[in-house]
Amino acid sequence: MRHHIDTIPVWDAYRQDCECPLCLLEEENEVNYVNAFMGGSVMEPDVRVEVNEKGFCGRHFKLMLNNNNRLGVALMAHTYLKETMAKLGATEMAVNAQKVGGLFSKRIVSGNDFSGITDSCILCDRLNNTMDRYIYTVVYMYKHESAFKAQFQKSKGMCLKHFAQVIASAEEQMKGPELKSFMNDLKKIQLENMARLEKEIEWFTLKFDHKNADKPWGTSKDSLERTILKLRGKCI
């Protein structure tokens, strides 16, 4: 258990007034990874090899372009393009060889052979690994630290994506009455805060009725963004 590396950021996130502390952690780490790839770390040989192998998804290419280092992105895109061309070239030779028999005659080529090229992203892989650790840490701290358990119970829940991931982690770390108690706690927190959001976004819609124009917004003014976050995670 990485008490200082993982628990301190989790504590910091759970002290924030937000709809999903795990989304805060995910956003913060995503920014850090983008900055790292735009910095000197990408020149490390092992990192460059992995970049050439996996490339980046469309979202992370866009975030890196927004980092105002077009040359850095171009250098990585160039070498990834060359690596991808080599893969496609090798596959084409395998198809030709299959037609005439020979060394590659058992190779079956389909669309599935190319899915990894479009789905892979080194930054997604690293971010997912980091979030797996944080999600594990949330459940671990709930289980072992009474102060964190109290803070968890005071939170506004989390987005549904992280809700499902926390459940999966809890099922690996707990069992029996302990697991049941955690699930009940988690469900209660989630439903109470979704009900709160439902009232807020309902008032948001009612405010567009001219009869309510002069009435106060209350907490509903940003409820649309917070509802989307609760349903789909940090996406806007």
Buried (B, 14 or more C-beta within 10 A) or exposed (E): EEEEEBBEBBBEBBEEEBBBBBBBBBEEBBEEBBBBBBEEEBEEEEBBEBBBBBBBBEEBBEBBBEBEBEEBBEBBBEBBEEBBEEBEEEBEEBEEBBEEEEEBEEEEEEEEBBEEBEEBBBBBEBBEEBBEBBBBBBBBBBBEBEEBBEBBEEBBBBBBBBBEBBBEBBEEBBEEEEBEEBBEBBEEBBEEBBEBBEEBBEBBEEBEEEEEEEEEEEBBEEBBEBBBBBBEBBEE
